Amino acid sequence: MSVKLSTTVNNINTIPNTENQLLIKEFYEFMKSSGTSEKYQNNNLKTIIAFGKSLDASVSFYSINKREYIIKC
């Protein structure tokens, strides 16, 4: 059973870093305004939420600047 987009959007708030939460919410709004499908939005959000949860609360997406850090997570 797949997860509904509304459930995925609610999961944004479970990311420990509030700055990352805001970035993902902005990204979601961008995807909506670009006319992407809900399935596309849902899949992208699920992936980036999982990545955001794997980071420490002190790590912002802005501070990630090396490929090795992404691969390590």
TAMO-V269112 format. One record per residue. N is the residue number from 1. RES is the residue in one letter. PHI is phi in whole degrees, 0 to 359 (* if undefined). NEAR is the number of other ideal C-beta (glycine too) atoms within 12 Angstrom. D_LAST is the distance of its C-alpha to the last C-alpha in Angstrom with 1 decimal. Layout:
N&RES&PHI&NEAR&D_LAST + N&RES&PHI&NEAR&D_LAST
This chain:
1&M&*&4&26.4 + 2&S&274&11&24.4 + 3&V&273&19&23.3 + 4&K&290&16&25.5 + 5&L&302&24&24.4 + 6&S&298&14&25.9 + 7&T&292&18&23.8 + 8&T&298&29&20.6 + 9&V&299&27&21.9 + 10&N&295&18&22.7 + 11&N&288&25&19.1 + 12&I&303&32&18.2 + 13&N&289&19&19.8 + 14&T&272&19&17.4 + 15&I&285&29&14.6 + 16&P&294&19&15.1 + 17&N&263&27&15.5 + 18&T&293&18&18.8 + 19&E&296&21&18.5 + 20&N&294&31&15.6 + 21&Q&302&28&17.8 + 22&L&296&19&20.6 + 23&L&298&26&18.8 + 24&I&291&35&17.9 + 25&K&296&25&21.5 + 26&E&295&18&22.9 + 27&F&298&25&20.9 + 28&Y&298&30&22.4 + 29&E&298&17&25.8 + 30&F&298&16&25.6 + 31&M&298&25&24.8 + 32&K&297&20&27.8 + 33&S&289&11&30.1 + 34&S&275&13&29.3 + 35&G&79&10&30.6 + 36&T&287&19&27.6 + 37&S&287&13&27.9 + 38&E&296&21&26.6 + 39&K&297&16&24.8 + 40&Y&298&18&23.0 + 41&Q&300&30&22.2 + 42&N&299&25&21.0 + 43&N&297&19&18.7 + 44&N&295&26&17.1 + 45&L&296&37&16.9 + 46&K&301&25&15.4 + 47&T&292&20&12.5 + 48&I&287&32&12.0 + 49&I&294&34&12.7 + 50&A&300&20&10.0 + 51&F&295&24&7.4 + 52&G&299&33&9.7 + 53&K&289&23&9.9 + 54&S&282&22&6.4 + 55&L&270&27&7.4 + 56&D&294&16&10.4 + 57&A&298&16&13.7 + 58&S&273&11&14.6 + 59&V&260&23&12.0 + 60&S&266&22&13.6 + 61&F&303&26&12.6 + 62&Y&297&12&15.6 + 63&S&275&16&14.2 + 64&I&275&24&11.3 + 65&N&226&11&13.4 + 66&K&231&10&11.9 + 67&R&303&9&10.4 + 68&E&299&9&8.8 + 69&Y&292&17&6.6 + 70&I&291&17&5.5 + 71&I&294&10&5.5 + 72&K&297&12&3.8 + 73&C&288&19&0.0
